[in-house]
Amino acid sequence: MNALSQLLFTKIDNSSLLIFRIFFGILVSLECYGAILTGWVRDTLVDPQFTFNFIGFDWLQPLPGYGMYIYFFVMGTLGVCIALGYKYRFSIISFTILWTGVYLMQKSSYNNHYYLLILISGIMCFFRANAGYSLDAKKNPSIRTEHMFGYVKWAIVLQLFIVYTYASVAKLYGDWLDFGIIKILMSNKADYYIIGDLLQQPWIHKIIGVGGILFDLLIVPALLWKPSRKFAFFASIFFHLFNSIVFQIGIFPYLSLAFIVFFFEAKTIRNIFFKKKTLYSGNTIEIPSFKNTALLLGSIYFIIQLVLPIRHYFIKDDVLWTEEGHRMSWRMMLRSRTGTITFNVVNEETKATSFVNLDDYLSKKQKRRIAAYPDFIWQFAQRLKKEYAKKGEVVSVFALNSKVSINGKPYRAFIDPKVDLANESWNHFGHHEWILPSDKISSSK
């Protein structure tokens, strides 16, 4: 038996999985109910005339009327069911599907933790997280068990290692290393009570910049190594609470803290959360019948997780400029983009031209995105093409006066004004030549 099989198929105590299920369910329910109460659902999915979905998922549209409120209420309720361990398998699979759906139907409000929730909830579909301290186990004692396979822990740990490592490496570029982007990120925090002025200090920017790189790079190894585990634990609390207070990014900091239960000894987790639980200490190895299937699926999944974040290295030009390969690559808080743009619609038959009033189509949030992100620009051109086609007109759509500023730098020409975007196709893994090159254009105010 090789070392990998011993690592993955040794039975270990499942206290960490049980408590993580409870934390996870509570957090996703708060995320979903909170999205309704804070107006996020209204502003992002209800009020806009349409959403900018992930390209290729045009068929996935928000439900009409009060549909999206019900949608999020259902997801929040599924979170409660997950926490309680009630019909767990149905609840976690249903939540994963619904959350993936809402993720794909809009990207005007994009956060990495939305994507991470898909991955973690998807992984949790394969784990017996209701094997104790759940309504399922109470109703059906035959599913109760005190152990889990080692691969449950290591799948979570490896996923976190990938996320944090890529996040650290992505920060190793000029605007982070000279703390310019951090200054921009902090500039709109000046009115924060007590800490607002402090966040504007250059020495604070340096601490945040260097600390962000080191934390992301070292936190998983530090939690795995017993001598540094307690220090890493308290560093995590400070780091994630700081992010929660300053950046207000929903449940992500608290979800990150919840993962820590997989790094402490089972006895510690059991003594804190499940004092009456029998501690499993058998550490027996059992090769399940699904070993080969599990190894195959796990290998495919993690290969994708390793390759997807580096796809931009195989796409022409700089991802910071083109945005091609940015999403789903753990490039967190790395840039601030603003832009200007004018859409010109030309009737192919009459050659009559008209300029589009964006206020007639877009919400404020969408307007902030459309001028600075090429996929938004392309999608809007496609939408204009379809709208005019319904009126019997064949049109071309051009992006005029398109300029982008990245991280506070001077505006530069972004989209080729001579290209008819309405008749361009989209390549998910390639470069689009109508995005002007970042290194061959002159800066302009």
MIPA-708546 format. One line per field, with one value per residue (C-alpha): residue number from 0; x, y, z; residue in three letters. Coordinates in Angstrom, 1 decimal, always signed. Last residue first. Example, Ala and Ser with C-alpha at 12.3 -4.5 7.8 and 13.67 -1.06 7.14 Angstrom:
2
nr	[1/0]
east	[+13.7/+12.3]
north	[-1.1/-4.5]
up	[+7.1/+7.8]
rest	[Ser/Ala]
END
This chain:
445
nr	[444/443/442/441/440/439/438/437/436/435/434/433/432/431/430/429/428/427/426/425/424/423/422/421/420/419/418/417/416/415/414/413/412/411/410/409/408/407/406/405/404/403/402/401/400/399/398/397/396/395/394/393/392/391/390/389/388/387/386/385/384/383/382/381/380/379/378/377/376/375/374/373/372/371/370/369/368/367/366/365/364/363/362/361/360/359/358/357/356/355/354/353/352/351/350/349/348/347/346/345/344/343/342/341/340/339/338/337/336/335/334/333/332/331/330/329/328/327/326/325/324/323/322/321/320/319/318/317/316/315/314/313/312/311/310/309/308/307/306/305/304/303/302/301/300/299/298/297/296/295/294/293/292/291/290/289/288/287/286/285/284/283/282/281/280/279/278/277/276/275/274/273/272/271/270/269/268/267/266/265/264/263/262/261/260/259/258/257/256/255/254/253/252/251/250/249/248/247/246/245/244/243/242/241/240/239/238/237/236/235/234/233/232/231/230/229/228/227/226/225/224/223/222/221/220/219/218/217/216/215/214/213/212/211/210/209/208/207/206/205/204/203/202/201/200/199/198/197/196/195/194/193/192/191/190/189/188/187/186/185/184/183/182/181/180/179/178/177/176/175/174/173/172/171/170/169/168/167/166/165/164/163/162/161/160/159/158/157/156/155/154/153/152/151/150/149/148/147/146/145/144/143/142/141/140/139/138/137/136/135/134/133/132/131/130/129/128/127/126/125/124/123/122/121/120/119/118/117/116/115/114/113/112/111/110/109/108/107/106/105/104/103/102/101/100/99/98/97/96/95/94/93/92/91/90/89/88/87/86/85/84/83/82/81/80/79/78/77/76/75/74/73/72/71/70/69/68/67/66/65/64/63/62/61/60/59/58/57/56/55/54/53/52/51/50/49/48/47/46/45/44/43/42/41/40/39/38/37/36/35/34/33/32/31/30/29/28/27/26/25/24/23/22/21/20/19/18/17/16/15/14/13/12/11/10/9/8/7/6/5/4/3/2/1/0]
east	[-5.5/-3.7/-1.1/+0.3/-0.5/+1.8/+2.2/-1.3/-2.5/-6.0/-8.8/-10.2/-7.7/-9.6/-7.3/-8.1/-9.6/-13.3/-13.3/-16.2/-17.4/-17.3/-20.2/-21.8/-18.4/-17.9/-14.2/-13.1/-13.2/-10.6/-11.3/-9.0/-7.5/-5.6/-6.7/-3.8/-3.1/-5.4/-5.1/-6.2/-7.7/-9.6/-10.6/-13.2/-13.9/-16.1/-17.2/-18.8/-22.0/-23.1/-26.8/-29.3/-32.8/-36.0/-37.2/-36.3/-32.9/-32.4/-32.7/-30.6/-27.7/-28.0/-27.7/-24.6/-23.0/-23.9/-22.2/-19.0/-18.7/-19.4/-16.7/-14.3/-14.5/-14.0/-16.9/-19.5/-18.7/-19.6/-22.7/-23.8/-23.7/-25.6/-28.3/-28.2/-30.5/-31.9/-29.1/-26.6/-27.9/-26.8/-25.5/-27.2/-26.0/-27.8/-25.9/-29.2/-28.7/-26.1/-27.7/-24.9/-25.0/-22.4/-21.7/-19.7/-17.2/-15.4/-13.5/-12.7/-10.7/-9.3/-7.0/-5.6/-8.3/-8.3/-6.7/-8.0/-8.1/-11.8/-12.1/-9.0/-8.4/-8.9/-9.1/-7.3/-5.2/-4.4/-4.4/-1.4/-1.1/-1.8/-3.4/-1.2/-0.3/-4.0/-4.7/-2.8/-5.9/-7.5/-4.6/-4.3/-8.1/-8.5/-5.8/-7.6/-10.9/-9.3/-7.3/-10.3/-12.4/-9.8/-8.8/-12.5/-13.2/-10.2/-11.1/-14.8/-14.6/-13.2/-9.6/-9.8/-7.0/-7.5/-6.8/-8.7/-8.9/-12.5/-13.5/-17.0/-19.1/-20.4/-18.0/-19.0/-17.9/-14.7/-13.6/-14.3/-12.4/-9.4/-9.5/-9.7/-6.4/-6.6/-6.3/-9.8/-11.4/-9.6/-12.0/-14.5/-12.1/-12.2/-16.0/-15.9/-13.8/-16.0/-19.3/-19.9/-17.1/-17.2/-13.8/-12.6/-14.6/-14.6/-11.0/-9.8/-11.8/-10.1/-6.6/-7.0/-8.7/-6.1/-3.2/-4.8/-4.9/-1.5/+0.0/-1.8/-0.6/+3.0/+4.4/+1.7/+2.6/-0.6/-1.8/+1.6/+1.6/-1.9/-1.1/+2.2/+1.6/-1.7/-0.3/+3.0/+1.5/-1.2/+1.3/+3.6/+0.8/-1.1/+2.0/+3.1/-0.3/-0.2/+3.1/+1.6/-1.2/-4.7/-6.0/-5.2/-7.5/-10.4/-9.7/-11.8/-15.1/-14.6/-14.7/-11.3/-12.4/-12.7/-9.0/-8.1/-8.5/-6.6/-3.7/-3.6/-3.4/-0.3/+1.4/+4.7/+4.5/+0.8/+1.0/+4.2/+3.3/+3.7/+0.1/-0.9/+1.6/-0.2/-3.7/-2.5/-1.1/-4.2/-6.7/-4.5/-3.8/-7.5/-8.4/-5.6/-6.8/-10.4/-9.5/-7.1/-9.7/-12.2/-9.4/-8.7/-11.8/-14.4/-15.1/-17.6/-20.6/-24.3/-26.0/-27.8/-29.2/-31.9/-34.1/-31.4/-28.7/-30.8/-31.6/-27.9/-25.2/-23.6/-23.2/-24.7/-21.3/-21.1/-19.0/-19.7/-22.0/-19.5/-17.1/-19.8/-20.6/-16.9/-16.5/-19.6/-18.9/-15.4/-17.0/-19.1/-16.1/-14.2/-16.5/-18.4/-21.3/-21.9/-21.3/-24.9/-26.7/-23.7/-23.5/-27.3/-27.2/-24.2/-26.0/-29.1/-27.2/-25.0/-28.0/-29.9/-26.9/-26.5/-30.1/-30.8/-27.8/-28.6/-32.2/-31.9/-28.3/-29.3/-26.7/-27.6/-31.3/-30.5/-28.5/-31.5/-33.6/-31.2/-31.3/-35.1/-35.2/-32.7/-35.0/-38.1/-36.5/-35.5/-39.1/-40.7/-41.5/-39.5/-36.9/-33.4/-32.0/-30.0/-30.6/-27.7/-25.3/-22.6/-21.0/-21.4/-24.6/-24.7/-28.2/-31.3/-33.7/-32.0/-34.3/-34.6/-31.2/-28.5/-30.2/-33.2/-31.1/-28.5/-31.2/-29.6/-32.5/-32.5/-28.8/-28.8/-31.1/-28.7/-25.5/-26.9/-28.1/-24.7/-23.0/-25.3/-25.0/-21.2/-20.8/-23.0/-21.2/-17.9/-18.9/-19.6/-16.5/-14.1/-15.6/-15.1/-12.4/-10.0/-10.2/-7.1/-8.1/-6.4/-3.1/-2.6/-3.5/-1.0/+1.7/+1.5/+0.0]
north	[+62.0/+60.0/+57.2/+56.0/+52.6/+49.7/+48.0/+47.4/+46.1/+47.3/+44.9/+44.2/+41.4/+39.2/+36.7/+33.1/+30.8/+31.9/+33.0/+35.3/+35.9/+39.3/+40.5/+42.9/+44.1/+45.8/+46.8/+50.3/+51.7/+49.3/+49.0/+50.3/+53.7/+54.8/+56.7/+57.8/+55.5/+55.3/+51.5/+50.9/+53.7/+52.7/+54.4/+53.7/+56.8/+54.8/+51.2/+50.1/+48.2/+47.1/+46.8/+44.7/+46.1/+44.2/+45.6/+42.3/+42.6/+46.0/+44.4/+41.4/+43.7/+45.8/+42.7/+41.6/+45.0/+44.7/+41.4/+42.6/+45.6/+43.4/+41.0/+43.8/+45.3/+49.0/+50.8/+48.2/+47.9/+51.2/+51.3/+47.9/+49.2/+52.3/+50.2/+49.9/+50.2/+53.7/+55.2/+53.9/+56.3/+54.7/+56.8/+56.5/+56.1/+55.8/+53.7/+52.9/+49.2/+48.3/+50.5/+51.8/+51.7/+53.8/+52.9/+55.5/+54.5/+55.7/+53.6/+52.8/+49.9/+49.2/+46.2/+43.4/+42.9/+39.1/+37.3/+33.9/+32.5/+32.1/+35.3/+36.9/+34.8/+37.6/+40.8/+42.5/+45.0/+43.2/+39.9/+41.3/+40.4/+37.1/+34.2/+31.3/+33.0/+33.8/+30.1/+30.2/+30.1/+27.3/+24.9/+24.1/+23.9/+21.8/+19.4/+19.3/+18.2/+15.6/+14.1/+13.9/+12.3/+9.7/+9.1/+8.7/+6.3/+4.2/+4.0/+3.3/-0.1/+1.4/+0.8/+0.7/+1.9/+2.1/+5.3/+3.8/+7.1/+8.0/+10.3/+9.5/+12.7/+14.1/+17.1/+18.0/+21.5/+22.4/+18.9/+17.4/+20.1/+19.6/+15.8/+16.0/+17.9/+21.3/+21.9/+20.9/+23.3/+26.2/+26.1/+28.1/+31.0/+31.2/+31.0/+33.9/+36.1/+35.1/+35.8/+39.2/+41.2/+44.3/+45.6/+47.2/+45.4/+41.9/+42.2/+43.2/+40.3/+38.0/+39.1/+39.3/+35.9/+34.4/+35.7/+34.2/+30.8/+31.1/+31.8/+28.7/+26.5/+27.5/+24.6/+22.2/+22.7/+22.4/+25.9/+27.4/+25.5/+26.9/+30.5/+30.9/+32.2/+34.1/+35.6/+36.6/+38.4/+40.2/+41.2/+42.8/+44.9/+45.5/+46.5/+48.8/+50.4/+51.0/+52.8/+55.0/+56.2/+56.5/+53.5/+55.4/+58.2/+55.9/+53.7/+55.6/+55.6/+54.9/+58.2/+57.6/+54.2/+55.4/+55.9/+52.5/+50.6/+53.3/+53.3/+49.5/+49.7/+51.9/+49.7/+49.7/+45.8/+45.8/+48.1/+46.3/+42.6/+39.9/+40.0/+37.1/+34.9/+35.4/+34.7/+31.7/+30.3/+31.1/+29.5/+26.4/+25.8/+26.1/+23.5/+21.2/+21.6/+20.8/+17.7/+16.7/+16.6/+14.5/+12.4/+11.1/+9.0/+9.8/+8.7/+8.7/+7.2/+7.6/+6.5/+3.6/+6.1/+7.2/+9.9/+11.2/+10.8/+12.8/+15.5/+16.0/+15.8/+12.9/+11.3/+14.4/+15.4/+12.2/+13.9/+13.9/+16.9/+18.7/+19.0/+20.9/+23.1/+23.9/+24.6/+26.7/+28.6/+29.4/+31.0/+33.4/+33.9/+35.3/+38.2/+39.5/+41.9/+42.8/+39.1/+37.8/+34.6/+32.3/+32.9/+32.6/+29.2/+28.0/+28.9/+27.0/+23.9/+23.9/+24.6/+21.6/+19.3/+20.4/+20.1/+16.8/+15.2/+16.8/+15.8/+17.7/+18.0/+21.1/+23.3/+21.9/+22.5/+26.1/+26.5/+25.1/+27.8/+30.5/+28.9/+28.9/+32.6/+33.4/+31.9/+33.4/+36.9/+36.0/+35.2/+38.3/+39.5/+37.6/+34.9/+35.9/+34.6/+31.5/+31.1/+33.6/+31.1/+31.0/+34.2/+34.5/+36.6/+40.4/+41.0/+42.5/+45.4/+45.9/+46.1/+42.5/+40.8/+43.2/+46.0/+43.9/+40.9/+43.1/+45.1/+44.5/+42.2/+40.0/+39.4/+39.0/+36.0/+34.4/+35.2/+34.4/+31.0/+30.4/+31.1/+29.0/+26.0/+26.3/+26.6/+23.5/+21.5/+22.6/+21.3/+17.8/+17.8/+18.7/+16.1/+13.3/+11.3/+9.6/+6.5/+6.1/+6.2/+9.3/+9.3/+5.5/+5.5/+8.3/+6.4/+3.4/+0.0]
up	[-20.2/-22.8/-22.7/-26.0/-27.3/-28.1/-24.7/-23.6/-27.0/-28.2/-27.4/-30.9/-31.2/-28.8/-27.0/-26.3/-23.8/-23.6/-27.3/-28.1/-31.7/-33.4/-35.6/-33.1/-32.2/-35.5/-35.2/-36.3/-32.7/-31.4/-27.7/-24.9/-25.6/-22.5/-19.4/-17.1/-14.1/-11.1/-10.7/-14.3/-16.4/-19.5/-22.7/-25.3/-27.3/-29.7/-29.3/-32.6/-33.3/-36.8/-37.6/-39.4/-38.8/-38.8/-35.5/-33.7/-35.3/-33.6/-30.2/-31.2/-32.3/-29.2/-27.1/-28.9/-28.4/-24.7/-24.5/-26.2/-23.8/-20.8/-22.0/-22.5/-19.0/-18.3/-19.9/-19.0/-15.3/-13.8/-16.0/-14.7/-11.1/-12.0/-13.8/-17.5/-20.6/-21.1/-19.0/-21.6/-24.2/-27.4/-30.3/-33.7/-37.2/-40.5/-43.0/-44.7/-45.2/-42.6/-39.9/-37.7/-33.9/-32.0/-28.4/-26.4/-23.8/-20.7/-18.2/-14.6/-13.3/-9.8/-9.6/-7.5/-4.9/-5.4/-8.4/-7.2/-10.8/-11.2/-13.2/-14.7/-17.7/-20.2/-18.2/-21.1/-19.1/-15.9/-17.9/-19.9/-23.5/-25.4/-23.6/-22.4/-19.1/-18.6/-18.1/-14.8/-12.5/-14.6/-14.4/-10.7/-10.1/-13.3/-12.1/-8.8/-10.3/-12.6/-9.8/-7.5/-10.1/-10.8/-7.2/-6.2/-9.0/-8.2/-4.5/-5.0/-3.4/-0.3/+1.0/+4.8/+6.9/+10.7/+12.6/+15.6/+17.5/+17.2/+20.0/+21.3/+21.3/+24.5/+24.5/+20.9/+20.2/+22.2/+23.3/+19.9/+18.1/+20.4/+20.2/+16.4/+16.3/+14.6/+10.9/+9.7/+12.2/+10.4/+7.6/+9.6/+9.7/+5.9/+6.0/+8.4/+6.1/+3.1/+4.7/+3.3/+1.7/+3.9/+2.8/+6.1/+8.7/+7.1/+5.9/+9.4/+10.8/+8.4/+9.2/+12.9/+13.2/+10.8/+12.8/+15.9/+14.2/+12.7/+16.1/+17.4/+14.5/+14.5/+16.6/+15.1/+11.4/+9.3/+10.3/+9.3/+6.0/+5.2/+6.3/+4.6/+1.1/+1.8/+5.0/+3.4/+0.4/+2.4/+5.2/+2.6/+1.2/+4.4/+6.3/+3.4/+3.2/+6.9/+6.5/+3.8/+6.2/+4.7/+6.7/+10.0/+9.0/+8.6/+11.7/+14.3/+12.3/+8.6/+6.6/+4.9/+3.6/+0.0/-0.3/+1.1/-2.1/-4.0/-1.5/-1.7/-5.5/-5.2/-2.7/-4.7/-4.6/-5.4/-8.4/-9.7/-9.5/-6.9/-5.7/-8.1/-6.3/-2.9/-4.3/-6.2/-2.9/-0.9/-3.3/-4.0/-0.3/+0.5/-2.1/-0.8/+2.8/+1.9/-0.1/+2.7/+5.4/+3.4/+2.0/+5.5/+5.5/+8.1/+11.6/+14.5/+12.6/+12.5/+9.3/+11.1/+13.6/+11.1/+12.6/+14.9/+12.2/+9.7/+12.3/+12.6/+15.3/+13.6/+10.1/+8.4/+6.9/+4.9/+2.2/-1.6/-1.7/+0.4/-2.6/-4.5/-1.5/-1.4/-5.1/-5.5/-2.4/-3.7/-6.8/-4.7/-2.5/-5.4/-5.7/-8.7/-8.6/-12.3/-12.9/-13.3/-14.3/-13.7/-9.9/-9.5/-11.2/-9.2/-6.0/-7.1/-8.1/-5.0/-2.7/-4.2/-3.8/-0.2/+0.7/-1.0/+0.7/+4.1/+4.4/+7.7/+8.9/+11.0/+9.4/+5.9/+6.6/+7.6/+4.4/+2.4/+4.0/+2.7/-0.8/-0.7/+0.5/-2.3/-5.0/-3.4/-3.6/-7.2/-8.2/-6.8/-10.3/-13.0/-12.4/-13.3/-16.6/-17.5/-21.2/-21.8/-20.2/-22.9/-21.6/-17.9/-17.4/-17.7/-16.3/-17.8/-17.3/-13.9/-10.8/-9.9/-10.1/-8.8/-7.0/-5.7/-4.7/-3.0/-1.1/+2.3/+3.5/+0.4/+0.2/+4.0/+3.7/+1.2/+3.0/+6.4/+5.1/+3.6/+6.9/+9.0/+6.7/+6.5/+10.3/+10.9/+8.2/+9.6/+13.0/+11.5/+9.3/+12.1/+14.4/+11.9/+13.7/+11.3/+9.0/+6.9/+3.2/+1.9/+3.7/+3.6/-0.1/-0.8/+1.2/-1.0/+0.0]
rest	[Lys/Ser/Ser/Ser/Ile/Lys/Asp/Ser/Pro/Leu/Ile/Trp/Glu/His/His/Gly/Phe/His/Asn/Trp/Ser/Glu/Asn/Ala/Leu/Asp/Val/Lys/Pro/Asp/Ile/Phe/Ala/Arg/Tyr/Pro/Lys/Gly/Asn/Ile/Ser/Val/Lys/Ser/Asn/Leu/Ala/Phe/Val/Ser/Val/Val/Glu/Gly/Lys/Lys/Ala/Tyr/Glu/Lys/Lys/Leu/Arg/Gln/Ala/Phe/Gln/Trp/Ile/Phe/Asp/Pro/Tyr/Ala/Ala/Ile/Arg/Arg/Lys/Gln/Lys/Lys/Ser/Leu/Tyr/Asp/Asp/Leu/Asn/Val/Phe/Ser/Thr/Ala/Lys/Thr/Glu/Glu/Asn/Val/Val/Asn/Phe/Thr/Ile/Thr/Gly/Thr/Arg/Ser/Arg/Leu/Met/Met/Arg/Trp/Ser/Met/Arg/His/Gly/Glu/Glu/Thr/Trp/Leu/Val/Asp/Asp/Lys/Ile/Phe/Tyr/His/Arg/Ile/Pro/Leu/Val/Leu/Gln/Ile/Ile/Phe/Tyr/Ile/Ser/Gly/Leu/Leu/Leu/Ala/Thr/Asn/Lys/Phe/Ser/Pro/Ile/Glu/Ile/Thr/Asn/Gly/Ser/Tyr/Leu/Thr/Lys/Lys/Lys/Phe/Phe/Ile/Asn/Arg/Ile/Thr/Lys/Ala/Glu/Phe/Phe/Phe/Val/Ile/Phe/Ala/Leu/Ser/Leu/Tyr/Pro/Phe/Ile/Gly/Ile/Gln/Phe/Val/Ile/Ser/Asn/Phe/Leu/His/Phe/Phe/Ile/Ser/Ala/Phe/Phe/Ala/Phe/Lys/Arg/Ser/Pro/Lys/Trp/Leu/Leu/Ala/Pro/Val/Ile/Leu/Leu/Asp/Phe/Leu/Ile/Gly/Gly/Val/Gly/Ile/Ile/Lys/His/Ile/Trp/Pro/Gln/Gln/Leu/Leu/Asp/Gly/Ile/Ile/Tyr/Tyr/Asp/Ala/Lys/Asn/Ser/Met/Leu/Ile/Lys/Ile/Ile/Gly/Phe/Asp/Leu/Trp/Asp/Gly/Tyr/Leu/Lys/Ala/Val/Ser/Ala/Tyr/Thr/Tyr/Val/Ile/Phe/Leu/Gln/Leu/Val/Ile/Ala/Trp/Lys/Val/Tyr/Gly/Phe/Met/His/Glu/Thr/Arg/Ile/Ser/Pro/Asn/Lys/Lys/Ala/Asp/Leu/Ser/Tyr/Gly/Ala/Asn/Ala/Arg/Phe/Phe/Cys/Met/Ile/Gly/Ser/Ile/Leu/Ile/Leu/Leu/Tyr/Tyr/His/Asn/Asn/Tyr/Ser/Ser/Lys/Gln/Met/Leu/Tyr/Val/Gly/Thr/Trp/Leu/Ile/Thr/Phe/Ser/Ile/Ile/Ser/Phe/Arg/Tyr/Lys/Tyr/Gly/Leu/Ala/Ile/Cys/Val/Gly/Leu/Thr/Gly/Met/Val/Phe/Phe/Tyr/Ile/Tyr/Met/Gly/Tyr/Gly/Pro/Leu/Pro/Gln/Leu/Trp/Asp/Phe/Gly/Ile/Phe/Asn/Phe/Thr/Phe/Gln/Pro/Asp/Val/Leu/Thr/Asp/Arg/Val/Trp/Gly/Thr/Leu/Ile/Ala/Gly/Tyr/Cys/Glu/Leu/Ser/Val/Leu/Ile/Gly/Phe/Phe/Ile/Arg/Phe/Ile/Leu/Leu/Ser/Ser/Asn/Asp/Ile/Lys/Thr/Phe/Leu/Leu/Gln/Ser/Leu/Ala/Asn/Met]
END
